[in-house]
Amino acid sequence: MGKCTIDHTLEDVKQKLVDQAPFMPENLVGEVKGSLNKEADQGFLNEVFHLLKKYDLADEKEREVRNEKLNRLVK
């Protein structure tokens, strides 16, 4: 994934999670949702947004990579 210079808001990230949740493992959706709060820094929000972006279009191998990265971010 290329570098993006756009800062994504907490609301943007929450909406992206809602959009992609049907394609994601349920437990991961809960973990990510629980980590999205007002204390989340901009770097975290941007990284989560880009891991969620086009998740539904990613193949199984790419989804596994993204799932691992998301798990590391929210733990």
mmJSON file of the N, C-alpha and C atoms, coordinates in Angstrom:
{"data_MODEL":{"atom_site":{
"group_PDB":["ATOM","ATOM","ATOM","ATOM","ATOM","ATOM","ATOM","ATOM","ATOM","ATOM","ATOM","ATOM","ATOM","ATOM","ATOM","ATOM","ATOM","ATOM","ATOM","ATOM","ATOM","ATOM","ATOM","ATOM","ATOM","ATOM","ATOM","ATOM","ATOM","ATOM","ATOM","ATOM","ATOM","ATOM","ATOM","ATOM","ATOM","ATOM","ATOM","ATOM","ATOM","ATOM","ATOM","ATOM","ATOM","ATOM","ATOM","ATOM","ATOM","ATOM","ATOM","ATOM","ATOM","ATOM","ATOM","ATOM","ATOM","ATOM","ATOM","ATOM","ATOM","ATOM","ATOM","ATOM","ATOM","ATOM","ATOM","ATOM","ATOM","ATOM","ATOM","ATOM","ATOM","ATOM","ATOM","ATOM","ATOM","ATOM","ATOM","ATOM","ATOM","ATOM","ATOM","ATOM","ATOM","ATOM","ATOM","ATOM","ATOM","ATOM","ATOM","ATOM","ATOM","ATOM","ATOM","ATOM","ATOM","ATOM","ATOM","ATOM","ATOM","ATOM","ATOM","ATOM","ATOM","ATOM","ATOM","ATOM","ATOM","ATOM","ATOM","ATOM","ATOM","ATOM","ATOM","ATOM","ATOM","ATOM","ATOM","ATOM","ATOM","ATOM","ATOM","ATOM","ATOM","ATOM","ATOM","ATOM","ATOM","ATOM","ATOM","ATOM","ATOM","ATOM","ATOM","ATOM","ATOM","ATOM","ATOM","ATOM","ATOM","ATOM","ATOM","ATOM","ATOM","ATOM","ATOM","ATOM","ATOM","ATOM","ATOM","ATOM","ATOM","ATOM","ATOM","ATOM","ATOM","ATOM","ATOM","ATOM","ATOM","ATOM","ATOM","ATOM","ATOM","ATOM","ATOM","ATOM","ATOM","ATOM","ATOM","ATOM","ATOM","ATOM","ATOM","ATOM","ATOM","ATOM","ATOM","ATOM","ATOM","ATOM","ATOM","ATOM","ATOM","ATOM","ATOM","ATOM","ATOM","ATOM","ATOM","ATOM","ATOM","ATOM","ATOM","ATOM","ATOM","ATOM","ATOM","ATOM","ATOM","ATOM","ATOM","ATOM","ATOM","ATOM","ATOM","ATOM","ATOM","ATOM","ATOM","ATOM","ATOM","ATOM","ATOM","ATOM","ATOM","ATOM","ATOM","ATOM","ATOM","ATOM","ATOM","ATOM","ATOM"],
"id":[1,2,3,4,5,6,7,8,9,10,11,12,13,14,15,16,17,18,19,20,21,22,23,24,25,26,27,28,29,30,31,32,33,34,35,36,37,38,39,40,41,42,43,44,45,46,47,48,49,50,51,52,53,54,55,56,57,58,59,60,61,62,63,64,65,66,67,68,69,70,71,72,73,74,75,76,77,78,79,80,81,82,83,84,85,86,87,88,89,90,91,92,93,94,95,96,97,98,99,100,101,102,103,104,105,106,107,108,109,110,111,112,113,114,115,116,117,118,119,120,121,122,123,124,125,126,127,128,129,130,131,132,133,134,135,136,137,138,139,140,141,142,143,144,145,146,147,148,149,150,151,152,153,154,155,156,157,158,159,160,161,162,163,164,165,166,167,168,169,170,171,172,173,174,175,176,177,178,179,180,181,182,183,184,185,186,187,188,189,190,191,192,193,194,195,196,197,198,199,200,201,202,203,204,205,206,207,208,209,210,211,212,213,214,215,216,217,218,219,220,221,222,223,224,225],
"type_symbol":["N","C","C","N","C","C","N","C","C","N","C","C","N","C","C","N","C","C","N","C","C","N","C","C","N","C","C","N","C","C","N","C","C","N","C","C","N","C","C","N","C","C","N","C","C","N","C","C","N","C","C","N","C","C","N","C","C","N","C","C","N","C","C","N","C","C","N","C","C","N","C","C","N","C","C","N","C","C","N","C","C","N","C","C","N","C","C","N","C","C","N","C","C","N","C","C","N","C","C","N","C","C","N","C","C","N","C","C","N","C","C","N","C","C","N","C","C","N","C","C","N","C","C","N","C","C","N","C","C","N","C","C","N","C","C","N","C","C","N","C","C","N","C","C","N","C","C","N","C","C","N","C","C","N","C","C","N","C","C","N","C","C","N","C","C","N","C","C","N","C","C","N","C","C","N","C","C","N","C","C","N","C","C","N","C","C","N","C","C","N","C","C","N","C","C","N","C","C","N","C","C","N","C","C","N","C","C","N","C","C","N","C","C","N","C","C","N","C","C","N","C","C","N","C","C"],
"label_atom_id":["N","CA","C","N","CA","C","N","CA","C","N","CA","C","N","CA","C","N","CA","C","N","CA","C","N","CA","C","N","CA","C","N","CA","C","N","CA","C","N","CA","C","N","CA","C","N","CA","C","N","CA","C","N","CA","C","N","CA","C","N","CA","C","N","CA","C","N","CA","C","N","CA","C","N","CA","C","N","CA","C","N","CA","C","N","CA","C","N","CA","C","N","CA","C","N","CA","C","N","CA","C","N","CA","C","N","CA","C","N","CA","C","N","CA","C","N","CA","C","N","CA","C","N","CA","C","N","CA","C","N","CA","C","N","CA","C","N","CA","C","N","CA","C","N","CA","C","N","CA","C","N","CA","C","N","CA","C","N","CA","C","N","CA","C","N","CA","C","N","CA","C","N","CA","C","N","CA","C","N","CA","C","N","CA","C","N","CA","C","N","CA","C","N","CA","C","N","CA","C","N","CA","C","N","CA","C","N","CA","C","N","CA","C","N","CA","C","N","CA","C","N","CA","C","N","CA","C","N","CA","C","N","CA","C","N","CA","C","N","CA","C","N","CA","C","N","CA","C","N","CA","C","N","CA","C","N","CA","C","N","CA","C"],
"label_alt_id":[null,null,null,null,null,null,null,null,null,null,null,null,null,null,null,null,null,null,null,null,null,null,null,null,null,null,null,null,null,null,null,null,null,null,null,null,null,null,null,null,null,null,null,null,null,null,null,null,null,null,null,null,null,null,null,null,null,null,null,null,null,null,null,null,null,null,null,null,null,null,null,null,null,null,null,null,null,null,null,null,null,null,null,null,null,null,null,null,null,null,null,null,null,null,null,null,null,null,null,null,null,null,null,null,null,null,null,null,null,null,null,null,null,null,null,null,null,null,null,null,null,null,null,null,null,null,null,null,null,null,null,null,null,null,null,null,null,null,null,null,null,null,null,null,null,null,null,null,null,null,null,null,null,null,null,null,null,null,null,null,null,null,null,null,null,null,null,null,null,null,null,null,null,null,null,null,null,null,null,null,null,null,null,null,null,null,null,null,null,null,null,null,null,null,null,null,null,null,null,null,null,null,null,null,null,null,null,null,null,null,null,null,null,null,null,null,null,null,null,null,null,null,null,null,null],
"label_comp_id":["MET","MET","MET","GLY","GLY","GLY","LYS","LYS","LYS","CYS","CYS","CYS","THR","THR","THR","ILE","ILE","ILE","ASP","ASP","ASP","HIS","HIS","HIS","THR","THR","THR","LEU","LEU","LEU","GLU","GLU","GLU","ASP","ASP","ASP","VAL","VAL","VAL","LYS","LYS","LYS","GLN","GLN","GLN","LYS","LYS","LYS","LEU","LEU","LEU","VAL","VAL","VAL","ASP","ASP","ASP","GLN","GLN","GLN","ALA","ALA","ALA","PRO","PRO","PRO","PHE","PHE","PHE","MET","MET","MET","PRO","PRO","PRO","GLU","GLU","GLU","ASN","ASN","ASN","LEU","LEU","LEU","VAL","VAL","VAL","GLY","GLY","GLY","GLU","GLU","GLU","VAL","VAL","VAL","LYS","LYS","LYS","GLY","GLY","GLY","SER","SER","SER","LEU","LEU","LEU","ASN","ASN","ASN","LYS","LYS","LYS","GLU","GLU","GLU","ALA","ALA","ALA","ASP","ASP","ASP","GLN","GLN","GLN","GLY","GLY","GLY","PHE","PHE","PHE","LEU","LEU","LEU","ASN","ASN","ASN","GLU","GLU","GLU","VAL","VAL","VAL","PHE","PHE","PHE","HIS","HIS","HIS","LEU","LEU","LEU","LEU","LEU","LEU","LYS","LYS","LYS","LYS","LYS","LYS","TYR","TYR","TYR","ASP","ASP","ASP","LEU","LEU","LEU","ALA","ALA","ALA","ASP","ASP","ASP","GLU","GLU","GLU","LYS","LYS","LYS","GLU","GLU","GLU","ARG","ARG","ARG","GLU","GLU","GLU","VAL","VAL","VAL","ARG","ARG","ARG","ASN","ASN","ASN","GLU","GLU","GLU","LYS","LYS","LYS","LEU","LEU","LEU","ASN","ASN","ASN","ARG","ARG","ARG","LEU","LEU","LEU","VAL","VAL","VAL","LYS","LYS","LYS"],
"label_asym_id":["A","A","A","A","A","A","A","A","A","A","A","A","A","A","A","A","A","A","A","A","A","A","A","A","A","A","A","A","A","A","A","A","A","A","A","A","A","A","A","A","A","A","A","A","A","A","A","A","A","A","A","A","A","A","A","A","A","A","A","A","A","A","A","A","A","A","A","A","A","A","A","A","A","A","A","A","A","A","A","A","A","A","A","A","A","A","A","A","A","A","A","A","A","A","A","A","A","A","A","A","A","A","A","A","A","A","A","A","A","A","A","A","A","A","A","A","A","A","A","A","A","A","A","A","A","A","A","A","A","A","A","A","A","A","A","A","A","A","A","A","A","A","A","A","A","A","A","A","A","A","A","A","A","A","A","A","A","A","A","A","A","A","A","A","A","A","A","A","A","A","A","A","A","A","A","A","A","A","A","A","A","A","A","A","A","A","A","A","A","A","A","A","A","A","A","A","A","A","A","A","A","A","A","A","A","A","A","A","A","A","A","A","A","A","A","A","A","A","A","A","A","A","A","A","A"],
"label_entity_id":["1","1","1","1","1","1","1","1","1","1","1","1","1","1","1","1","1","1","1","1","1","1","1","1","1","1","1","1","1","1","1","1","1","1","1","1","1","1","1","1","1","1","1","1","1","1","1","1","1","1","1","1","1","1","1","1","1","1","1","1","1","1","1","1","1","1","1","1","1","1","1","1","1","1","1","1","1","1","1","1","1","1","1","1","1","1","1","1","1","1","1","1","1","1","1","1","1","1","1","1","1","1","1","1","1","1","1","1","1","1","1","1","1","1","1","1","1","1","1","1","1","1","1","1","1","1","1","1","1","1","1","1","1","1","1","1","1","1","1","1","1","1","1","1","1","1","1","1","1","1","1","1","1","1","1","1","1","1","1","1","1","1","1","1","1","1","1","1","1","1","1","1","1","1","1","1","1","1","1","1","1","1","1","1","1","1","1","1","1","1","1","1","1","1","1","1","1","1","1","1","1","1","1","1","1","1","1","1","1","1","1","1","1","1","1","1","1","1","1","1","1","1","1","1","1"],
"label_seq_id":[1,1,1,2,2,2,3,3,3,4,4,4,5,5,5,6,6,6,7,7,7,8,8,8,9,9,9,10,10,10,11,11,11,12,12,12,13,13,13,14,14,14,15,15,15,16,16,16,17,17,17,18,18,18,19,19,19,20,20,20,21,21,21,22,22,22,23,23,23,24,24,24,25,25,25,26,26,26,27,27,27,28,28,28,29,29,29,30,30,30,31,31,31,32,32,32,33,33,33,34,34,34,35,35,35,36,36,36,37,37,37,38,38,38,39,39,39,40,40,40,41,41,41,42,42,42,43,43,43,44,44,44,45,45,45,46,46,46,47,47,47,48,48,48,49,49,49,50,50,50,51,51,51,52,52,52,53,53,53,54,54,54,55,55,55,56,56,56,57,57,57,58,58,58,59,59,59,60,60,60,61,61,61,62,62,62,63,63,63,64,64,64,65,65,65,66,66,66,67,67,67,68,68,68,69,69,69,70,70,70,71,71,71,72,72,72,73,73,73,74,74,74,75,75,75],
"pdbx_PDB_ins_code":[null,null,null,null,null,null,null,null,null,null,null,null,null,null,null,null,null,null,null,null,null,null,null,null,null,null,null,null,null,null,null,null,null,null,null,null,null,null,null,null,null,null,null,null,null,null,null,null,null,null,null,null,null,null,null,null,null,null,null,null,null,null,null,null,null,null,null,null,null,null,null,null,null,null,null,null,null,null,null,null,null,null,null,null,null,null,null,null,null,null,null,null,null,null,null,null,null,null,null,null,null,null,null,null,null,null,null,null,null,null,null,null,null,null,null,null,null,null,null,null,null,null,null,null,null,null,null,null,null,null,null,null,null,null,null,null,null,null,null,null,null,null,null,null,null,null,null,null,null,null,null,null,null,null,null,null,null,null,null,null,null,null,null,null,null,null,null,null,null,null,null,null,null,null,null,null,null,null,null,null,null,null,null,null,null,null,null,null,null,null,null,null,null,null,null,null,null,null,null,null,null,null,null,null,null,null,null,null,null,null,null,null,null,null,null,null,null,null,null,null,null,null,null,null,null],
"Cartn_x":[0.841,0.0,0.884,0.559,1.325,1.019,1.895,1.698,0.609,-0.25,-1.331,-1.077,-1.294,-1.053,-2.331,-3.434,-4.713,-4.838,-5.186,-5.479,-6.954,-7.22,-8.589,-9.124,-10.348,-10.959,-11.408,-11.664,-12.201,-13.501,-14.336,-15.613,-15.395,-14.393,-14.065,-13.698,-12.862,-12.387,-13.537,-14.374,-15.527,-16.461,-16.693,-17.567,-16.945,-15.644,-14.958,-15.075,-14.979,-15.136,-16.547,-17.551,-18.943,-19.1,-18.521,-18.625,-17.966,-16.84,-16.057,-16.35,-17.046,-17.308,-17.91,-18.839,-19.405,-18.372,-17.226,-16.201,-15.076,-15.154,-14.078,-14.482,-13.476,-13.787,-14.465,-15.509,-16.314,-15.493,-14.605,-13.8,-12.867,-12.349,-11.459,-12.229,-13.44,-14.277,-14.459,-14.748,-14.924,-13.67,-12.519,-11.239,-10.948,-11.138,-10.866,-11.832,-13.103,-14.118,-13.771,-13.325,-12.969,-11.764,-10.924,-9.72,-9.947,-11.102,-11.392,-12.064,-11.27,-11.791,-11.097,-11.525,-10.998,-9.518,-8.981,-7.56,-6.679,-7.281,-6.509,-5.747,-4.439,-3.658,-3.843,-3.439,-3.672,-2.975,-1.776,-1.058,-1.804,-2.341,-3.124,-4.368,-5.091,-6.31,-6.007,-4.956,-4.601,-4.237,-3.466,-3.05,-4.247,-5.13,-6.327,-7.184,-7.379,-8.19,-7.648,-6.345,-5.775,-5.771,-5.746,-5.88,-7.32,-8.271,-9.681,-10.082,-9.389,-9.743,-9.698,-10.792,-10.93,-10.68,-10.903,-10.745,-11.609,-12.814,-13.751,-13.232,-12.34,-11.806,-10.505,-9.937,-8.666,-8.888,-7.874,-7.973,-7.699,-7.896,-7.794,-6.413,-5.371,-4.009,-3.792,-4.244,-4.114,-4.941,-6.116,-6.943,-6.229,-5.571,-4.841,-3.733,-3.011,-1.947,-2.543,-3.633,-4.28,-4.806,-5.392,-5.899,-4.773,-3.61,-2.465,-2.031,-1.951,-1.538,-2.545,-3.832,-4.864,-4.788,-4.601,-4.484,-3.328,-2.184,-1.029,-1.311,-2.019,-2.315,-3.24,-4.22,-5.257,-4.969,-3.922,-3.593,-2.824],
"Cartn_y":[-1.18,0.0,1.242,2.162,3.394,4.348,5.309,6.321,7.296,7.617,8.572,9.775,10.94,12.15,12.69,11.985,12.426,11.903,12.789,12.369,12.007,10.78,10.29,10.52,11.002,11.28,9.985,10.073,8.942,8.476,9.415,9.07,8.355,8.796,8.126,6.667,6.444,5.093,4.221,4.78,4.021,3.64,4.552,4.262,3.202,3.268,2.275,0.903,0.843,-0.426,-0.969,-0.117,-0.536,-1.101,-0.422,-0.853,-2.209,-2.452,-3.663,-4.808,-4.532,-5.541,-6.844,-6.794,-8.054,-8.997,-8.492,-9.285,-9.715,-9.282,-9.497,-10.496,-11.139,-12.001,-11.175,-11.72,-10.995,-10.525,-11.403,-11.02,-9.857,-9.816,-8.725,-7.409,-7.469,-6.266,-5.692,-6.563,-6.121,-5.499,-6.109,-5.582,-4.203,-4.079,-2.796,-1.74,-2.104,-1.16,-0.666,-1.578,-1.223,-0.304,-0.311,0.524,1.916,2.12,3.414,4.342,5.243,6.198,7.537,8.502,9.866,9.976,8.998,9.029,8.467,7.863,7.271,8.365,8.146,9.179,9.084,10.14,10.25,9.148,8.788,7.721,6.403,6.101,4.883,4.905,6.019,6.128,5.938,6.566,6.446,5.009,4.352,2.981,2.038,2.157,1.309,1.563,2.829,3.158,2.455,2.506,1.93,0.41,-0.202,-1.653,-2.077,-1.225,-1.522,-1.197,-0.245,0.228,-0.925,-1.1,-2.138,-3.545,-3.748,-5.068,-6.086,-5.673,-6.572,-7.052,-6.307,-6.673,-7.474,-7.565,-8.275,-9.783,-10.493,-11.952,-12.491,-13.792,-14.403,-14.194,-14.326,-14.152,-12.719,-11.75,-10.339,-10.04,-10.642,-10.438,-10.961,-12.114,-12.675,-11.73,-11.151,-10.193,-8.98,-8.467,-7.299,-7.639,-8.838,-9.258,-9.274,-9.817,-9.864,-8.453,-7.57,-6.189,-5.492,-5.687,-5.081,-5.63,-6.942,-7.549,-6.953,-6.757,-6.166,-4.732,-3.992,-2.589,-2.433,-3.296,-3.102,-3.829,-4.601,-5.321,-4.443],
"Cartn_z":[0.0,0.0,0.0,-0.84,-0.95,0.187,0.342,1.379,0.956,1.891,1.655,2.552,2.021,2.81,3.447,3.265,3.827,5.256,6.176,7.543,7.622,8.079,8.172,9.582,9.669,10.966,11.633,12.918,13.66,13.018,12.6,11.966,10.634,9.854,8.587,8.83,9.832,10.12,10.624,11.491,11.986,10.842,9.914,8.776,7.869,7.662,6.834,7.484,8.805,9.512,9.319,9.438,9.221,7.808,6.831,5.435,5.195,5.842,5.576,6.548,7.635,8.666,8.133,7.166,6.674,6.038,5.67,4.996,5.937,7.197,8.163,9.239,9.889,11.031,12.131,12.705,13.697,14.896,15.387,16.556,16.236,15.013,14.613,14.521,14.015,13.942,15.35,16.312,17.694,18.278,17.996,18.493,17.906,16.592,15.936,16.46,16.539,17.023,18.428,19.278,20.644,20.746,19.717,19.739,19.159,18.556,17.93,18.932,19.487,20.459,20.268,21.029,20.872,21.208,21.931,22.277,21.163,20.143,19.045,18.306,18.105,17.417,15.903,15.223,13.784,12.996,13.386,12.691,12.768,13.954,14.155,13.272,13.281,12.472,10.991,10.512,9.098,8.736,9.606,9.317,9.296,10.275,10.309,9.075,8.715,7.542,6.302,6.107,4.89,4.898,6.071,6.132,5.838,6.175,5.907,4.468,3.873,2.528,1.519,0.799,-0.231,0.311,1.606,2.218,1.486,1.12,0.443,-0.91,-1.528,-2.84,-2.754,-1.56,-1.379,-1.444,-1.978,-1.992,-0.583,-0.405,0.922,1.547,0.757,1.271,1.755,0.982,1.362,2.614,2.717,3.917,5.158,5.032,6.171,6.624,5.667,5.989,6.702,6.171,6.791,8.181,8.332,9.641,10.67,10.283,11.196,11.587,10.613,10.893,11.799,11.533,12.376,13.797,13.916,15.243,16.027,15.373,16.05,16.479,15.636,15.948,17.15,17.267,18.288,19.598,19.665,20.908,21.863],
"occupancy":[1.0,1.0,1.0,1.0,1.0,1.0,1.0,1.0,1.0,1.0,1.0,1.0,1.0,1.0,1.0,1.0,1.0,1.0,1.0,1.0,1.0,1.0,1.0,1.0,1.0,1.0,1.0,1.0,1.0,1.0,1.0,1.0,1.0,1.0,1.0,1.0,1.0,1.0,1.0,1.0,1.0,1.0,1.0,1.0,1.0,1.0,1.0,1.0,1.0,1.0,1.0,1.0,1.0,1.0,1.0,1.0,1.0,1.0,1.0,1.0,1.0,1.0,1.0,1.0,1.0,1.0,1.0,1.0,1.0,1.0,1.0,1.0,1.0,1.0,1.0,1.0,1.0,1.0,1.0,1.0,1.0,1.0,1.0,1.0,1.0,1.0,1.0,1.0,1.0,1.0,1.0,1.0,1.0,1.0,1.0,1.0,1.0,1.0,1.0,1.0,1.0,1.0,1.0,1.0,1.0,1.0,1.0,1.0,1.0,1.0,1.0,1.0,1.0,1.0,1.0,1.0,1.0,1.0,1.0,1.0,1.0,1.0,1.0,1.0,1.0,1.0,1.0,1.0,1.0,1.0,1.0,1.0,1.0,1.0,1.0,1.0,1.0,1.0,1.0,1.0,1.0,1.0,1.0,1.0,1.0,1.0,1.0,1.0,1.0,1.0,1.0,1.0,1.0,1.0,1.0,1.0,1.0,1.0,1.0,1.0,1.0,1.0,1.0,1.0,1.0,1.0,1.0,1.0,1.0,1.0,1.0,1.0,1.0,1.0,1.0,1.0,1.0,1.0,1.0,1.0,1.0,1.0,1.0,1.0,1.0,1.0,1.0,1.0,1.0,1.0,1.0,1.0,1.0,1.0,1.0,1.0,1.0,1.0,1.0,1.0,1.0,1.0,1.0,1.0,1.0,1.0,1.0,1.0,1.0,1.0,1.0,1.0,1.0,1.0,1.0,1.0,1.0,1.0,1.0,1.0,1.0,1.0,1.0,1.0,1.0],
"B_iso_or_equiv":[0.0,0.0,0.0,0.0,0.0,0.0,0.0,0.0,0.0,0.0,0.0,0.0,0.0,0.0,0.0,0.0,0.0,0.0,0.0,0.0,0.0,0.0,0.0,0.0,0.0,0.0,0.0,0.0,0.0,0.0,0.0,0.0,0.0,0.0,0.0,0.0,0.0,0.0,0.0,0.0,0.0,0.0,0.0,0.0,0.0,0.0,0.0,0.0,0.0,0.0,0.0,0.0,0.0,0.0,0.0,0.0,0.0,0.0,0.0,0.0,0.0,0.0,0.0,0.0,0.0,0.0,0.0,0.0,0.0,0.0,0.0,0.0,0.0,0.0,0.0,0.0,0.0,0.0,0.0,0.0,0.0,0.0,0.0,0.0,0.0,0.0,0.0,0.0,0.0,0.0,0.0,0.0,0.0,0.0,0.0,0.0,0.0,0.0,0.0,0.0,0.0,0.0,0.0,0.0,0.0,0.0,0.0,0.0,0.0,0.0,0.0,0.0,0.0,0.0,0.0,0.0,0.0,0.0,0.0,0.0,0.0,0.0,0.0,0.0,0.0,0.0,0.0,0.0,0.0,0.0,0.0,0.0,0.0,0.0,0.0,0.0,0.0,0.0,0.0,0.0,0.0,0.0,0.0,0.0,0.0,0.0,0.0,0.0,0.0,0.0,0.0,0.0,0.0,0.0,0.0,0.0,0.0,0.0,0.0,0.0,0.0,0.0,0.0,0.0,0.0,0.0,0.0,0.0,0.0,0.0,0.0,0.0,0.0,0.0,0.0,0.0,0.0,0.0,0.0,0.0,0.0,0.0,0.0,0.0,0.0,0.0,0.0,0.0,0.0,0.0,0.0,0.0,0.0,0.0,0.0,0.0,0.0,0.0,0.0,0.0,0.0,0.0,0.0,0.0,0.0,0.0,0.0,0.0,0.0,0.0,0.0,0.0,0.0,0.0,0.0,0.0,0.0,0.0,0.0,0.0,0.0,0.0,0.0,0.0,0.0],
"pdbx_formal_charge":[null,null,null,null,null,null,null,null,null,null,null,null,null,null,null,null,null,null,null,null,null,null,null,null,null,null,null,null,null,null,null,null,null,null,null,null,null,null,null,null,null,null,null,null,null,null,null,null,null,null,null,null,null,null,null,null,null,null,null,null,null,null,null,null,null,null,null,null,null,null,null,null,null,null,null,null,null,null,null,null,null,null,null,null,null,null,null,null,null,null,null,null,null,null,null,null,null,null,null,null,null,null,null,null,null,null,null,null,null,null,null,null,null,null,null,null,null,null,null,null,null,null,null,null,null,null,null,null,null,null,null,null,null,null,null,null,null,null,null,null,null,null,null,null,null,null,null,null,null,null,null,null,null,null,null,null,null,null,null,null,null,null,null,null,null,null,null,null,null,null,null,null,null,null,null,null,null,null,null,null,null,null,null,null,null,null,null,null,null,null,null,null,null,null,null,null,null,null,null,null,null,null,null,null,null,null,null,null,null,null,null,null,null,null,null,null,null,null,null,null,null,null,null,null,null],
"auth_seq_id":[1,1,1,2,2,2,3,3,3,4,4,4,5,5,5,6,6,6,7,7,7,8,8,8,9,9,9,10,10,10,11,11,11,12,12,12,13,13,13,14,14,14,15,15,15,16,16,16,17,17,17,18,18,18,19,19,19,20,20,20,21,21,21,22,22,22,23,23,23,24,24,24,25,25,25,26,26,26,27,27,27,28,28,28,29,29,29,30,30,30,31,31,31,32,32,32,33,33,33,34,34,34,35,35,35,36,36,36,37,37,37,38,38,38,39,39,39,40,40,40,41,41,41,42,42,42,43,43,43,44,44,44,45,45,45,46,46,46,47,47,47,48,48,48,49,49,49,50,50,50,51,51,51,52,52,52,53,53,53,54,54,54,55,55,55,56,56,56,57,57,57,58,58,58,59,59,59,60,60,60,61,61,61,62,62,62,63,63,63,64,64,64,65,65,65,66,66,66,67,67,67,68,68,68,69,69,69,70,70,70,71,71,71,72,72,72,73,73,73,74,74,74,75,75,75],
"auth_comp_id":["MET","MET","MET","GLY","GLY","GLY","LYS","LYS","LYS","CYS","CYS","CYS","THR","THR","THR","ILE","ILE","ILE","ASP","ASP","ASP","HIS","HIS","HIS","THR","THR","THR","LEU","LEU","LEU","GLU","GLU","GLU","ASP","ASP","ASP","VAL","VAL","VAL","LYS","LYS","LYS","GLN","GLN","GLN","LYS","LYS","LYS","LEU","LEU","LEU","VAL","VAL","VAL","ASP","ASP","ASP","GLN","GLN","GLN","ALA","ALA","ALA","PRO","PRO","PRO","PHE","PHE","PHE","MET","MET","MET","PRO","PRO","PRO","GLU","GLU","GLU","ASN","ASN","ASN","LEU","LEU","LEU","VAL","VAL","VAL","GLY","GLY","GLY","GLU","GLU","GLU","VAL","VAL","VAL","LYS","LYS","LYS","GLY","GLY","GLY","SER","SER","SER","LEU","LEU","LEU","ASN","ASN","ASN","LYS","LYS","LYS","GLU","GLU","GLU","ALA","ALA","ALA","ASP","ASP","ASP","GLN","GLN","GLN","GLY","GLY","GLY","PHE","PHE","PHE","LEU","LEU","LEU","ASN","ASN","ASN","GLU","GLU","GLU","VAL","VAL","VAL","PHE","PHE","PHE","HIS","HIS","HIS","LEU","LEU","LEU","LEU","LEU","LEU","LYS","LYS","LYS","LYS","LYS","LYS","TYR","TYR","TYR","ASP","ASP","ASP","LEU","LEU","LEU","ALA","ALA","ALA","ASP","ASP","ASP","GLU","GLU","GLU","LYS","LYS","LYS","GLU","GLU","GLU","ARG","ARG","ARG","GLU","GLU","GLU","VAL","VAL","VAL","ARG","ARG","ARG","ASN","ASN","ASN","GLU","GLU","GLU","LYS","LYS","LYS","LEU","LEU","LEU","ASN","ASN","ASN","ARG","ARG","ARG","LEU","LEU","LEU","VAL","VAL","VAL","LYS","LYS","LYS"],
"auth_asym_id":["A","A","A","A","A","A","A","A","A","A","A","A","A","A","A","A","A","A","A","A","A","A","A","A","A","A","A","A","A","A","A","A","A","A","A","A","A","A","A","A","A","A","A","A","A","A","A","A","A","A","A","A","A","A","A","A","A","A","A","A","A","A","A","A","A","A","A","A","A","A","A","A","A","A","A","A","A","A","A","A","A","A","A","A","A","A","A","A","A","A","A","A","A","A","A","A","A","A","A","A","A","A","A","A","A","A","A","A","A","A","A","A","A","A","A","A","A","A","A","A","A","A","A","A","A","A","A","A","A","A","A","A","A","A","A","A","A","A","A","A","A","A","A","A","A","A","A","A","A","A","A","A","A","A","A","A","A","A","A","A","A","A","A","A","A","A","A","A","A","A","A","A","A","A","A","A","A","A","A","A","A","A","A","A","A","A","A","A","A","A","A","A","A","A","A","A","A","A","A","A","A","A","A","A","A","A","A","A","A","A","A","A","A","A","A","A","A","A","A","A","A","A","A","A","A"],
"auth_atom_id":["N","CA","C","N","CA","C","N","CA","C","N","CA","C","N","CA","C","N","CA","C","N","CA","C","N","CA","C","N","CA","C","N","CA","C","N","CA","C","N","CA","C","N","CA","C","N","CA","C","N","CA","C","N","CA","C","N","CA","C","N","CA","C","N","CA","C","N","CA","C","N","CA","C","N","CA","C","N","CA","C","N","CA","C","N","CA","C","N","CA","C","N","CA","C","N","CA","C","N","CA","C","N","CA","C","N","CA","C","N","CA","C","N","CA","C","N","CA","C","N","CA","C","N","CA","C","N","CA","C","N","CA","C","N","CA","C","N","CA","C","N","CA","C","N","CA","C","N","CA","C","N","CA","C","N","CA","C","N","CA","C","N","CA","C","N","CA","C","N","CA","C","N","CA","C","N","CA","C","N","CA","C","N","CA","C","N","CA","C","N","CA","C","N","CA","C","N","CA","C","N","CA","C","N","CA","C","N","CA","C","N","CA","C","N","CA","C","N","CA","C","N","CA","C","N","CA","C","N","CA","C","N","CA","C","N","CA","C","N","CA","C","N","CA","C","N","CA","C","N","CA","C","N","CA","C","N","CA","C","N","CA","C"],
"pdbx_PDB_model_num":[1,1,1,1,1,1,1,1,1,1,1,1,1,1,1,1,1,1,1,1,1,1,1,1,1,1,1,1,1,1,1,1,1,1,1,1,1,1,1,1,1,1,1,1,1,1,1,1,1,1,1,1,1,1,1,1,1,1,1,1,1,1,1,1,1,1,1,1,1,1,1,1,1,1,1,1,1,1,1,1,1,1,1,1,1,1,1,1,1,1,1,1,1,1,1,1,1,1,1,1,1,1,1,1,1,1,1,1,1,1,1,1,1,1,1,1,1,1,1,1,1,1,1,1,1,1,1,1,1,1,1,1,1,1,1,1,1,1,1,1,1,1,1,1,1,1,1,1,1,1,1,1,1,1,1,1,1,1,1,1,1,1,1,1,1,1,1,1,1,1,1,1,1,1,1,1,1,1,1,1,1,1,1,1,1,1,1,1,1,1,1,1,1,1,1,1,1,1,1,1,1,1,1,1,1,1,1,1,1,1,1,1,1,1,1,1,1,1,1,1,1,1,1,1,1]
}}}
